[in-house]
Amino acid sequence: MRRRTFLQVSSAAPLALAADKDGPAYKVVTAFQPWPQAGMPGPYPGSVVAVHAEKSIDAESEKVDVPTVKEMISRGMRALTGERKAEDAWRRFFTPADVVGIKVNNSGAPGAMSMPEVVAEIVSSLVAVGLKPSQIYIYERFANQMRAAAYERYVPEGVGIVAAEASRGSARNYDPNTYVEVNFFGEEDTRSNMVRSVTEKLTKIINVPNMKDHGAAGVTGCLKNIAYGSFSNVARSHRNEKTNTLTFIGTLAAVEPLRSRTVLNIMDGLRGVWHAGPFSRDRRFRFYPKQMMFGTDPVAVDRLLLDIIDNKRKAEGAMSVWRHSMAYVKPGRGYSDNPNEDRFLREPGHIEYASRLGLGVYDIRKIKVQKIEL
């Protein structure tokens, strides 16, 4: 057996066994070994900083107040790390030698996305600690979604703005040697490959999801953004009423080197989507939490997101994200305008499942939340 083959088999075994009990059998193939201090859950497991600022965005015009966002990010990073200066907080994670990817979420752009003003301030913070713009890459899977966000208008010249798929289904920018193999429904293509830049170029990743409902996974948060946004061929996990997001999201997120290189989660909750996510085709389903959450533990952040989305749905008279019954599912109807209908049997349990893979703390009693009001 060649050494590369041995590494692939040995690294695949733990995840394949972990997924076996609850769902499909996964074969994980990677030649990368975990860092001694893996990026997820990172140095602050079970710790989340939540910063709320009423002035951060105007709910009518959706205009973002840039100075307020700058202060939110500074306060959030200082509180997370315990540093007095924002630059020192960023230096906890990044050095001038790093090549940093910023994983945005633009599936609902322009109505729902990682806000350009937020992403621009993250870029500015990296430049302030010595990174050149050419060492920073904003990435997403689909080129049309990146165009809708127009990040190039907000960030310095030289920052890379890249999409894995210039045209849907293109495999060119995925790594053929790093993938998850699983057969969900007898589909022809049973392989999901990692974005090539994650394996070949980036040394660190900042995960910047939104606060969004999701018809299959329950919510789109840190875990789904980094997992489904860093692999090809993932939409195949849903068919008719059935979704395999329960185990697929955590399995993808735990694959090296994605797990070790994702060192920071900054959830952009200036605006969100409480129904019909992950898109935002109807403005009446948007809301404005006006907050951001900071942490190295994606499970802990997503556990708090579950309550935020569920509480908003309840306030709007919509059924809970935890509703798991065919009585409310209308397969094949698309993302319904009726908040009391589902397209799939939702699987918000994917967050707890990810905790069982060692990606973070799920028990709400063990999550320490530091709240800051600006």
DRENDO-1510 file (C-alpha; in Angstrom, 1 decimal, always signed):
<recs>
REC; n; res; u; v; w
REC; 1; MET; +0.0; +0.0; +0.0 .
REC; 2; ARG; +1.4; +3.4; -1.0 .
REC; 3; ARG; +1.8; +5.9; +1.9 .
REC; 4; ARG; -0.7; +8.3; +0.5 .
REC; 5; THR; -3.4; +5.6; +0.4 .
REC; 6; PHE; -2.6; +4.7; +4.0 .
REC; 7; LEU; -3.1; +8.3; +5.1 .
REC; 8; GLN; -6.4; +8.5; +3.3 .
REC; 9; VAL; -7.7; +5.3; +4.9 .
REC; 10; SER; -6.5; +6.1; +8.4 .
REC; 11; SER; -7.9; +9.6; +8.4 .
REC; 12; ALA; -11.2; +8.4; +7.0 .
REC; 13; ALA; -11.9; +5.8; +9.6 .
REC; 14; PRO; -13.0; +7.9; +12.6 .
REC; 15; LEU; -15.6; +9.9; +10.7 .
REC; 16; ALA; -16.9; +6.9; +8.8 .
REC; 17; LEU; -17.6; +5.1; +12.1 .
REC; 18; ALA; -19.1; +8.2; +13.7 .
REC; 19; ALA; -21.6; +8.6; +11.0 .
REC; 20; ASP; -22.6; +5.0; +10.7 .
REC; 21; LYS; -25.0; +4.8; +13.6 .
REC; 22; ASP; -27.2; +7.7; +12.6 .
REC; 23; GLY; -27.2; +7.7; +8.8 .
REC; 24; PRO; -25.4; +6.9; +5.6 .
REC; 25; ALA; -21.9; +5.5; +5.6 .
REC; 26; TYR; -19.3; +8.2; +4.9 .
REC; 27; LYS; -15.9; +7.6; +3.4 .
REC; 28; VAL; -13.6; +10.6; +4.1 .
REC; 29; VAL; -10.5; +10.9; +2.0 .
REC; 30; THR; -7.8; +13.4; +3.0 .
REC; 31; ALA; -4.0; +13.4; +3.3 .
REC; 32; PHE; -4.1; +16.2; +5.9 .
REC; 33; GLN; -3.6; +15.6; +9.6 .
REC; 34; PRO; -5.3; +17.8; +12.3 .
REC; 35; TRP; -3.3; +20.6; +13.9 .
REC; 36; PRO; -2.5; +20.1; +17.6 .
REC; 37; GLN; -5.0; +22.9; +18.4 .
REC; 38; ALA; -7.7; +22.4; +15.7 .
REC; 39; GLY; -9.5; +25.5; +14.5 .
REC; 40; MET; -12.8; +24.1; +15.5 .
REC; 41; PRO; -13.7; +24.3; +18.4 .
REC; 42; GLY; -10.5; +26.3; +18.9 .
REC; 43; PRO; -9.0; +28.0; +22.0 .
REC; 44; TYR; -12.4; +29.2; +23.3 .
REC; 45; PRO; -14.8; +26.2; +23.3 .
REC; 46; GLY; -18.2; +27.0; +24.6 .
REC; 47; SER; -17.6; +30.8; +24.6 .
REC; 48; VAL; -19.5; +33.3; +22.6 .
REC; 49; VAL; -19.5; +37.1; +22.5 .
REC; 50; ALA; -22.8; +38.7; +21.3 .
REC; 51; VAL; -22.6; +42.4; +20.5 .
REC; 52; HIS; -25.9; +44.2; +19.8 .
REC; 53; ALA; -26.1; +47.8; +18.4 .
REC; 54; GLU; -29.4; +49.4; +17.6 .
REC; 55; LYS; -27.7; +51.8; +15.2 .
REC; 56; SER; -25.9; +49.1; +13.2 .
REC; 57; ILE; -28.5; +49.0; +10.4 .
REC; 58; ASP; -31.7; +50.9; +9.5 .
REC; 59; ALA; -34.5; +48.4; +9.1 .
REC; 60; GLU; -36.3; +50.5; +6.5 .
REC; 61; SER; -33.5; +51.4; +4.2 .
REC; 62; GLU; -31.2; +48.5; +5.2 .
REC; 63; LYS; -28.3; +51.0; +5.3 .
REC; 64; VAL; -25.4; +49.9; +7.5 .
REC; 65; ASP; -23.7; +52.3; +9.8 .
REC; 66; VAL; -20.1; +51.6; +9.2 .
REC; 67; PRO; -18.6; +53.3; +12.4 .
REC; 68; THR; -21.0; +51.2; +14.5 .
REC; 69; VAL; -20.0; +48.0; +12.7 .
REC; 70; LYS; -16.3; +48.8; +13.2 .
REC; 71; GLU; -16.9; +49.2; +17.0 .
REC; 72; MET; -19.0; +46.0; +17.2 .
REC; 73; ILE; -16.1; +44.0; +15.6 .
REC; 74; SER; -13.5; +45.7; +17.8 .
REC; 75; ARG; -15.5; +45.1; +21.0 .
REC; 76; GLY; -16.4; +41.5; +20.0 .
REC; 77; MET; -12.8; +40.5; +19.3 .
REC; 78; ARG; -11.5; +42.1; +22.5 .
REC; 79; ALA; -14.1; +40.5; +24.6 .
REC; 80; LEU; -13.5; +37.1; +23.1 .
REC; 81; THR; -9.7; +37.2; +23.6 .
REC; 82; GLY; -9.4; +39.3; +26.7 .
REC; 83; GLU; -7.1; +41.7; +24.9 .
REC; 84; ARG; -7.3; +45.5; +25.5 .
REC; 85; LYS; -6.5; +46.4; +21.9 .
REC; 86; ALA; -8.3; +45.2; +18.8 .
REC; 87; GLU; -5.0; +44.6; +16.9 .
REC; 88; ASP; -3.7; +42.4; +19.7 .
REC; 89; ALA; -7.0; +40.4; +19.6 .
REC; 90; TRP; -6.5; +39.8; +15.9 .
REC; 91; ARG; -2.9; +38.8; +16.4 .
REC; 92; ARG; -4.1; +35.9; +18.6 .
REC; 93; PHE; -5.2; +34.3; +15.3 .
REC; 94; PHE; -3.3; +35.7; +12.4 .
REC; 95; THR; +0.3; +36.6; +11.5 .
REC; 96; PRO; +1.7; +38.6; +8.5 .
REC; 97; ALA; +2.7; +35.3; +7.0 .
REC; 98; ASP; -0.8; +33.9; +6.8 .
REC; 99; VAL; -3.0; +33.6; +3.7 .
REC; 100; VAL; -6.5; +34.1; +5.0 .
REC; 101; GLY; -9.8; +33.1; +3.4 .
REC; 102; ILE; -13.1; +34.8; +4.4 .
REC; 103; LYS; -15.9; +32.3; +3.9 .
REC; 104; VAL; -19.0; +34.5; +3.2 .
REC; 105; ASN; -22.6; +33.4; +2.7 .
REC; 106; ASN; -24.3; +34.8; -0.3 .
REC; 107; SER; -27.0; +32.3; -1.2 .
REC; 108; GLY; -29.6; +35.0; -0.6 .
REC; 109; ALA; -27.7; +37.9; -2.0 .
REC; 110; PRO; -28.4; +40.8; -2.2 .
REC; 111; GLY; -31.4; +40.4; +0.2 .
REC; 112; ALA; -29.4; +38.2; +2.6 .
REC; 113; MET; -25.7; +37.9; +2.6 .
REC; 114; SER; -22.5; +38.5; +4.7 .
REC; 115; MET; -22.8; +42.3; +4.6 .
REC; 116; PRO; -20.0; +44.0; +2.5 .
REC; 117; GLU; -19.5; +46.5; +5.3 .
REC; 118; VAL; -18.8; +43.7; +7.8 .
REC; 119; VAL; -16.5; +41.9; +5.4 .
REC; 120; ALA; -14.7; +45.2; +4.6 .
REC; 121; GLU; -14.0; +45.8; +8.3 .
REC; 122; ILE; -12.7; +42.2; +8.7 .
REC; 123; VAL; -10.3; +42.9; +5.8 .
REC; 124; SER; -9.2; +46.1; +7.4 .
REC; 125; SER; -8.5; +44.4; +10.7 .
REC; 126; LEU; -6.3; +41.8; +8.9 .
REC; 127; VAL; -4.4; +44.5; +7.0 .
REC; 128; ALA; -3.9; +46.3; +10.4 .
REC; 129; VAL; -1.9; +43.3; +11.8 .
REC; 130; GLY; +0.4; +43.1; +8.8 .
REC; 131; LEU; -1.4; +41.1; +6.0 .
REC; 132; LYS; -1.2; +42.4; +2.5 .
REC; 133; PRO; -4.5; +42.7; +0.6 .
REC; 134; SER; -3.1; +40.0; -1.8 .
REC; 135; GLN; -3.0; +37.6; +1.1 .
REC; 136; ILE; -6.7; +37.8; +1.7 .
REC; 137; TYR; -9.4; +35.9; -0.3 .
REC; 138; ILE; -13.1; +36.3; +0.0 .
REC; 139; TYR; -14.6; +33.1; -1.2 .
REC; 140; GLU; -18.0; +31.4; -2.0 .
REC; 141; ARG; -19.1; +28.6; -4.2 .
REC; 142; PHE; -21.0; +30.4; -6.9 .
REC; 143; ALA; -19.9; +33.3; -9.1 .
REC; 144; ASN; -23.4; +34.9; -9.6 .
REC; 145; GLN; -23.8; +35.2; -5.8 .
REC; 146; MET; -20.4; +36.9; -5.5 .
REC; 147; ARG; -21.3; +39.3; -8.2 .
REC; 148; ALA; -24.6; +40.2; -6.4 .
REC; 149; ALA; -22.7; +41.0; -3.2 .
REC; 150; ALA; -20.2; +43.3; -5.0 .
REC; 151; TYR; -17.5; +43.1; -2.3 .
REC; 152; GLU; -14.9; +44.6; -4.7 .
REC; 153; ARG; -16.5; +48.0; -4.1 .
REC; 154; TYR; -15.7; +47.9; -0.4 .
REC; 155; VAL; -12.3; +46.3; +0.0 .
REC; 156; PRO; -8.8; +47.4; -1.1 .
REC; 157; GLU; -7.4; +46.5; -4.5 .
REC; 158; GLY; -5.6; +43.2; -4.4 .
REC; 159; VAL; -8.0; +41.3; -2.2 .
REC; 160; GLY; -9.0; +38.2; -4.0 .
REC; 161; ILE; -12.7; +37.7; -4.6 .
REC; 162; VAL; -13.2; +34.2; -5.8 .
REC; 163; ALA; -15.9; +31.6; -6.6 .
REC; 164; ALA; -15.3; +27.9; -6.8 .
REC; 165; GLU; -17.8; +27.6; -9.7 .
REC; 166; ALA; -17.8; +30.2; -12.5 .
REC; 167; SER; -20.5; +28.0; -14.0 .
REC; 168; ARG; -22.7; +25.6; -11.9 .
REC; 169; GLY; -21.2; +22.2; -11.7 .
REC; 170; SER; -17.7; +23.1; -12.8 .
REC; 171; ALA; -15.2; +20.8; -10.9 .
REC; 172; ARG; -12.0; +22.7; -11.8 .
REC; 173; ASN; -11.6; +24.5; -8.5 .
REC; 174; TYR; -12.2; +21.5; -6.3 .
REC; 175; ASP; -9.4; +19.2; -5.0 .
REC; 176; PRO; -9.7; +15.7; -6.5 .
REC; 177; ASN; -7.8; +14.2; -3.6 .
REC; 178; THR; -9.8; +15.6; -0.7 .
REC; 179; TYR; -13.4; +14.5; -0.6 .
REC; 180; VAL; -16.3; +12.8; +1.1 .
REC; 181; GLU; -17.9; +9.8; -0.6 .
REC; 182; VAL; -21.5; +8.9; +0.3 .
REC; 183; ASN; -24.5; +7.5; -1.5 .
REC; 184; PHE; -27.7; +9.2; -0.4 .
REC; 185; PHE; -30.4; +8.3; -2.9 .
REC; 186; GLY; -28.6; +6.3; -5.6 .
REC; 187; GLU; -27.4; +9.5; -7.3 .
REC; 188; GLU; -24.9; +9.2; -10.1 .
REC; 189; ASP; -22.2; +11.4; -8.5 .
REC; 190; THR; -21.6; +10.3; -4.9 .
REC; 191; ARG; -18.5; +12.4; -4.2 .
REC; 192; SER; -18.2; +15.9; -2.7 .
REC; 193; ASN; -14.8; +17.5; -3.1 .
REC; 194; MET; -13.2; +20.3; -1.0 .
REC; 195; VAL; -12.6; +23.7; -2.5 .
REC; 196; ARG; -9.1; +23.6; -3.9 .
REC; 197; SER; -8.0; +26.9; -2.3 .
REC; 198; VAL; -8.7; +25.5; +1.1 .
REC; 199; THR; -6.3; +22.7; +0.6 .
REC; 200; GLU; -3.7; +24.4; -1.6 .
REC; 201; LYS; -3.6; +28.1; -0.7 .
REC; 202; LEU; -5.2; +29.2; +2.5 .
REC; 203; THR; -3.5; +28.9; +5.9 .
REC; 204; LYS; -6.4; +30.3; +8.0 .
REC; 205; ILE; -10.2; +30.8; +7.4 .
REC; 206; ILE; -12.7; +33.2; +9.0 .
REC; 207; ASN; -16.2; +31.9; +8.7 .
REC; 208; VAL; -18.8; +34.7; +8.3 .
REC; 209; PRO; -22.3; +33.3; +8.1 .
REC; 210; ASN; -25.7; +35.0; +8.5 .
REC; 211; MET; -28.6; +34.4; +10.8 .
REC; 212; LYS; -30.9; +32.4; +8.6 .
REC; 213; ASP; -33.7; +29.8; +8.6 .
REC; 214; HIS; -33.1; +26.8; +6.4 .
REC; 215; GLY; -35.9; +24.5; +5.1 .
REC; 216; ALA; -33.8; +21.4; +5.3 .
REC; 217; ALA; -31.2; +22.0; +8.1 .
REC; 218; GLY; -33.4; +24.1; +10.3 .
REC; 219; VAL; -30.9; +27.0; +10.3 .
REC; 220; THR; -28.0; +28.1; +8.2 .
REC; 221; GLY; -25.2; +29.1; +10.6 .
REC; 222; CYS; -21.5; +28.6; +11.1 .
REC; 223; LEU; -21.5; +24.8; +10.5 .
REC; 224; LYS; -23.6; +24.8; +7.3 .
REC; 225; ASN; -21.8; +27.8; +5.9 .
REC; 226; ILE; -18.4; +26.4; +6.2 .
REC; 227; ALA; -19.4; +22.8; +5.3 .
REC; 228; TYR; -21.8; +23.2; +2.4 .
REC; 229; GLY; -19.9; +26.3; +1.2 .
REC; 230; SER; -16.5; +24.5; +1.0 .
REC; 231; PHE; -17.5; +21.4; -0.9 .
REC; 232; SER; -19.0; +20.5; -4.3 .
REC; 233; ASN; -22.1; +18.6; -5.0 .
REC; 234; VAL; -23.9; +19.0; -1.6 .
REC; 235; ALA; -27.5; +19.8; -2.6 .
REC; 236; ARG; -27.9; +16.1; -3.4 .
REC; 237; SER; -28.4; +15.5; +0.3 .
REC; 238; HIS; -32.1; +16.6; +0.0 .
REC; 239; ARG; -34.7; +14.8; -2.0 .
REC; 240; ASN; -38.5; +15.0; -1.7 .
REC; 241; GLU; -39.2; +15.3; +2.0 .
REC; 242; LYS; -35.9; +13.6; +3.1 .
REC; 243; THR; -32.7; +15.5; +4.0 .
REC; 244; ASN; -29.4; +14.0; +5.2 .
REC; 245; THR; -28.3; +17.3; +6.7 .
REC; 246; LEU; -28.4; +15.8; +10.2 .
REC; 247; THR; -25.1; +14.0; +9.6 .
REC; 248; PHE; -23.7; +15.4; +6.4 .
REC; 249; ILE; -23.0; +19.0; +7.7 .
REC; 250; GLY; -20.9; +17.9; +10.6 .
REC; 251; THR; -19.1; +15.3; +8.6 .
REC; 252; LEU; -18.0; +17.8; +6.0 .
REC; 253; ALA; -17.0; +20.4; +8.6 .
REC; 254; ALA; -14.8; +18.0; +10.4 .
REC; 255; VAL; -12.7; +17.1; +7.3 .
REC; 256; GLU; -9.1; +18.2; +7.4 .
REC; 257; PRO; -7.7; +20.7; +6.6 .
REC; 258; LEU; -11.0; +22.6; +6.7 .
REC; 259; ARG; -11.5; +21.9; +10.4 .
REC; 260; SER; -8.1; +23.0; +11.5 .
REC; 261; ARG; -7.9; +26.1; +9.3 .
REC; 262; THR; -11.3; +27.5; +10.3 .
REC; 263; VAL; -10.0; +29.5; +13.3 .
REC; 264; LEU; -12.7; +32.2; +13.8 .
REC; 265; ASN; -16.4; +32.5; +13.4 .
REC; 266; ILE; -18.0; +36.0; +13.1 .
REC; 267; MET; -21.8; +35.7; +12.6 .
REC; 268; ASP; -23.2; +38.6; +10.8 .
REC; 269; GLY; -26.7; +39.1; +12.3 .
REC; 270; LEU; -27.3; +42.7; +11.3 .
REC; 271; ARG; -30.2; +41.3; +9.3 .
REC; 272; GLY; -31.5; +37.8; +9.0 .
REC; 273; VAL; -34.1; +35.5; +7.4 .
REC; 274; TRP; -36.7; +33.8; +9.6 .
REC; 275; HIS; -38.5; +31.8; +7.0 .
REC; 276; ALA; -38.0; +30.5; +3.4 .
REC; 277; GLY; -34.2; +30.4; +3.9 .
REC; 278; PRO; -31.5; +30.1; +2.8 .
REC; 279; PHE; -32.7; +32.6; +0.2 .
REC; 280; SER; -34.4; +36.0; +0.6 .
REC; 281; ARG; -36.9; +36.3; -2.2 .
REC; 282; ASP; -39.6; +37.9; +0.0 .
REC; 283; ARG; -38.6; +40.8; +2.2 .
REC; 284; ARG; -41.4; +40.1; +4.7 .
REC; 285; PHE; -39.4; +37.1; +5.9 .
REC; 286; ARG; -36.4; +39.3; +6.8 .
REC; 287; PHE; -35.7; +40.6; +10.3 .
REC; 288; TYR; -33.1; +42.7; +11.9 .
REC; 289; PRO; -31.4; +41.3; +15.0 .
REC; 290; LYS; -28.7; +44.0; +14.8 .
REC; 291; GLN; -26.1; +41.9; +16.4 .
REC; 292; MET; -22.9; +40.0; +15.7 .
REC; 293; MET; -21.6; +36.9; +17.4 .
REC; 294; PHE; -17.9; +36.0; +17.9 .
REC; 295; GLY; -16.4; +32.6; +18.7 .
REC; 296; THR; -14.0; +29.9; +17.7 .
REC; 297; ASP; -16.7; +27.2; +18.6 .
REC; 298; PRO; -19.2; +26.9; +15.7 .
REC; 299; VAL; -21.5; +24.6; +17.6 .
REC; 300; ALA; -21.9; +27.0; +20.5 .
REC; 301; VAL; -22.7; +29.9; +18.1 .
REC; 302; ASP; -25.1; +27.8; +16.2 .
REC; 303; ARG; -26.8; +26.6; +19.3 .
REC; 304; LEU; -27.6; +30.2; +20.2 .
REC; 305; LEU; -28.7; +30.9; +16.6 .
REC; 306; LEU; -31.3; +28.1; +16.9 .
REC; 307; ASP; -33.1; +30.0; +19.7 .
REC; 308; ILE; -32.9; +33.3; +17.8 .
REC; 309; ILE; -34.6; +31.9; +14.7 .
REC; 310; ASP; -37.0; +29.8; +16.6 .
REC; 311; ASN; -38.1; +32.6; +18.9 .
REC; 312; LYS; -38.6; +34.9; +15.9 .
REC; 313; ARG; -40.7; +32.2; +14.1 .
REC; 314; LYS; -42.8; +31.8; +17.2 .
REC; 315; ALA; -43.3; +35.6; +17.5 .
REC; 316; GLU; -44.5; +35.6; +13.9 .
REC; 317; GLY; -47.0; +32.8; +14.5 .
REC; 318; ALA; -44.9; +30.2; +12.5 .
REC; 319; MET; -44.2; +26.7; +13.6 .
REC; 320; SER; -41.0; +25.8; +15.3 .
REC; 321; VAL; -37.8; +24.8; +13.5 .
REC; 322; TRP; -38.0; +21.7; +15.7 .
REC; 323; ARG; -41.3; +20.6; +14.1 .
REC; 324; HIS; -40.6; +17.2; +12.6 .
REC; 325; SER; -43.7; +15.7; +11.1 .
REC; 326; MET; -44.9; +14.8; +7.6 .
REC; 327; ALA; -48.2; +16.5; +8.5 .
REC; 328; TYR; -46.6; +19.8; +7.8 .
REC; 329; VAL; -44.4; +18.9; +4.8 .
REC; 330; LYS; -45.3; +19.6; +1.2 .
REC; 331; PRO; -42.5; +17.9; -0.8 .
REC; 332; GLY; -41.6; +19.4; -4.2 .
REC; 333; ARG; -43.5; +22.7; -3.5 .
REC; 334; GLY; -40.4; +24.8; -3.3 .
REC; 335; TYR; -39.7; +27.1; -0.4 .
REC; 336; SER; -43.2; +27.9; +0.7 .
REC; 337; ASP; -44.6; +31.4; +1.4 .
REC; 338; ASN; -46.6; +29.7; +4.2 .
REC; 339; PRO; -44.5; +29.7; +7.4 .
REC; 340; ASN; -46.5; +26.7; +8.6 .
REC; 341; GLU; -45.5; +24.5; +5.7 .
REC; 342; ASP; -42.1; +22.8; +5.2 .
REC; 343; ARG; -40.5; +21.5; +2.1 .
REC; 344; PHE; -38.4; +18.9; +4.0 .
REC; 345; LEU; -38.3; +17.2; +7.4 .
REC; 346; ARG; -36.1; +19.8; +9.1 .
REC; 347; GLU; -32.9; +18.6; +10.8 .
REC; 348; PRO; -31.8; +21.2; +13.4 .
REC; 349; GLY; -30.2; +18.3; +15.2 .
REC; 350; HIS; -27.3; +18.6; +12.9 .
REC; 351; ILE; -25.7; +21.1; +15.4 .
REC; 352; GLU; -25.9; +18.6; +18.3 .
REC; 353; TYR; -24.6; +15.9; +16.0 .
REC; 354; ALA; -21.5; +18.1; +15.1 .
REC; 355; SER; -20.8; +18.4; +18.8 .
REC; 356; ARG; -20.5; +14.6; +18.9 .
REC; 357; LEU; -17.7; +14.8; +16.3 .
REC; 358; GLY; -15.8; +17.1; +18.7 .
REC; 359; LEU; -16.6; +20.4; +16.8 .
REC; 360; GLY; -17.9; +22.3; +19.8 .
REC; 361; VAL; -20.2; +22.6; +22.9 .
REC; 362; TYR; -23.9; +22.1; +22.4 .
REC; 363; ASP; -25.3; +22.0; +25.9 .
REC; 364; ILE; -26.8; +25.4; +26.5 .
REC; 365; ARG; -26.0; +25.2; +30.2 .
REC; 366; LYS; -22.3; +24.9; +29.3 .
REC; 367; ILE; -22.1; +27.8; +26.9 .
REC; 368; LYS; -20.8; +31.0; +28.3 .
REC; 369; VAL; -22.3; +34.1; +26.6 .
REC; 370; GLN; -20.9; +37.5; +27.0 .
REC; 371; LYS; -23.4; +40.1; +25.9 .
REC; 372; ILE; -22.3; +43.6; +24.9 .
REC; 373; GLU; -24.8; +46.5; +24.2 .
REC; 374; LEU; -23.5; +49.5; +22.2 .
</recs>
